Amino acid sequence: MQLDERKKRILLAIIQDYIATAEPVGSRTIAKKYELGVSPATIRNEMADLEEMGYIEQPHTSAGRIPSDLGYRYYVDFLMEKYRLADEDREYIRQGFETRRMEVAQVIQRTGQLLSQMTNYTTIVLGPQLGKTGIKHVQLVPVEPGKALLVMVSLSGLVQNRLIEIPENLSAEDLWQISQVLNAKLHGKTIADIRRTLLQEIYSELARQRAVAELVLDLLSQEELLSGEEKVYLAGILNILNQPEFRNIEKIKTLLSLLEQEEQLRHLVQPEDEGLLVRIGAENPIQVMRDCSMVTATYTVDGQVVGAIGVLGPTRMEYARVMALVEYITENLSQMLTDFYRRT
């Protein structure tokens, strides 16, 4: 529902004041702090209309009003001005990504720490999924007659291994040759590449060791090694608990319980579409998140989505600043990971 200009200005004033103070906002406060050119009585009447329309609500213990989920949604969609990050913020972020010696896991962890420090909220980062980033190295290591260790390293730096059975007459030299062919063909390839074009090509080169090649490729193409779920990185857990909205001990317990459940967090941050997404209050799929808002964004490698970042805060979130930070940080993370993978 569209609002007239006066209602927009009053709703904007209520939201800005409540975000800044965490205190319910009255008509006198608006009249004093914001130059709207109307009397407190007129503001009261407009606030009554906004409340009836569902954009603001009255807490039980206060004469003032606070924004509703609908009010925040209208603010994010229509009233909020785009936030421009200060030069020092941009420089701080760039410096955070400048350490060339960091492994991918450290980069992802650093991303969460940067965001939690700069927003004062909790961050959730999904590390790159193995199957989306491709293969860096495959190695068959002899263990004992009839057994070998299959080691697979993804481009994201994550290592998976599996003990497999092999013909007892295969030597260490045979396993080395198989590994050489697999590395030549599979480096940088994804599961889809293996399934689509590489199977017969590899089988023809490893005709004598086809049984082992089939076993290895079957494991890879079925994602048994590559489908390891994204690691969840949390940062700034105490930040959200320090917000005034979470002084209630039961709310704290409930939220802490949620933050301990990796599968739930994965579901919360898992990208539905590429780009930036804002969920406000009841828009969140989990009941205990009804007092929270979540800003999520995807990050990419060579334009392909491989993971996601989420910032969890109260519905009284500094949306404009958080969205600008998430957008800028995901851009930097995407570029850094793309450069890293191209060097490997």
Order of alpha helices (4+ residues) and beta strands (2+ residues): alpha-alpha-alpha-beta-beta-alpha-alpha-alpha-beta-alpha-beta-beta-beta-alpha-alpha-alpha-beta-alpha-alpha-alpha-beta-beta-beta-alpha
